[in-house]
């Protein structure tokens, strides 16, 4: 199980950072340009505007075009913003001692009562951690799929768009009653303008969430580094990367 999870994680990581396959560079639709980013930046934050100190808007990664690179960067920002929003809310929930009332494991083991979120992560078993990593690996793999019905974000598709679980790219091989981001189809009747506003709000909220969760963790690991959080969050001296400190790939071979 652990070896499988590691292999899935490695495969998903490779898919995430490798250019999407293409039969012809000439067939690639323009995804974004620097001018598009400048216009988007004004809509997202008229005060700050376009901010690109590293000049990434003119970069070309791994032999791809500038438009493909911008598509990759935009998708990456949206995805990490979504993860950060989950993390920020989850941090607050755990810090307030809120947990599921049922058992965490089949043997009746309850959820830990720890209210320090990183320490709570340390308290759960490695088997539980690898189940989480396996799910993440699958979602990462699924998000990289590309078909004629669902274009890859580096090949003219929409950054942040996640393939449909029910109908696409080719449907999941067993019945799945809900989709990932809109399980109850709440956006089905929204106007195009309303959807556009929601997507812009998502980007801004994701950026704030990334700053917020990093602020929490920075203050925990380096007390006093974020004065506004001093005394609010608990110090943490553990090792969140502990699951990767062991050679799980080599264990079946006695390595």
C-alpha positions, 0 to 999 in steps of 0.5 A, a space after each residue: 500500500 505504501 509503495 503503491 502510494 509513493 509510486 502514485 505520488 511520483 507519477 502524479 508529480 511527474 505529470 504535474 511538472 512535465 509539458 503536456 503531450 502535443 502532436 504539433 506546436 502549431 496547433 496550440 491555442 494561445 492560452 494567455 499573454 502578458 497583456 492578458 495578465 496585466 488586464 486581469 491584475 487590474 480587475 483583481 486588485 486595482 491598487 496593486 495592479 500588475 506585480 511581476 518582480 521575477 518577470 515570469 510573464 515573459 518566461 518559457 519553461 522546459 522548452 514550451 512557449 510563453 503562452 503555455 508557461 503562463 497557462 501552467 503558472 496560472 493553473 498552479 496559482 489557482 490550484 495552490 490557492 484552493 489548497 490553501 483555502 482548505 488548509 486555512 479553514 482546516 487549521 481554524 477548525 482543528 485549532 478549536 478542537 472541532 472533530 468528527 464524533 465517530 471513530 477515526 479507524 476501523 479498530 475504534 481509534 478516536 480522532 486525536 484531541 490535539 488542538 495544535 494542527 501540525 501536532 495533530 498531523 504528527 499524531 495520526 498514523 503513517 498508514 492514515 497519512 499515506 491514504 491521504 497522499 494516495 488520494 492527492 496523487 489520484 487527484 493530481 493525475 486526474 487533473 492532468 488528463 486531456 482529451 478533445 472534450 477537455 483541453 489541457 491548461 497548457 494547450 488552450 484549456 482553462 487554468 483551474 478547470 478540473 476534469 468532470 468525474 461523471 462525464 469526462 474526460 472519459 468518465 470514471 470507471 465506476 459510478 461516482 454520484 458527485 463531482 469534485 468542485 460543484 457536487 450539487 451543481 450550484 453553478 448550473 444556473 449562474 450567469 456568465 458574469 456571475 461565474 466570472 466574478 466568482 472565479 476572480 474572487 476565488 483567485 483573490 481568496 486563494 492568495 489571501 489564504 496562502 498568505 494566511 496559512 504560511 503566516 500561521 506556520 511561520 509563527 508556529 515554527 519561528 515564534 515572534 516572526 509574525 507579531 500579530 499572531 504572537 500568543 495566538 498560535 501554539 509553537 511547533 517543533 515537530 517534523 511535518 515531513 516525517 512520512 518521507 524520512 523512511 525508505 518506503 520504496 526500499 522496504 519490500 526489498 529489505 533496503 
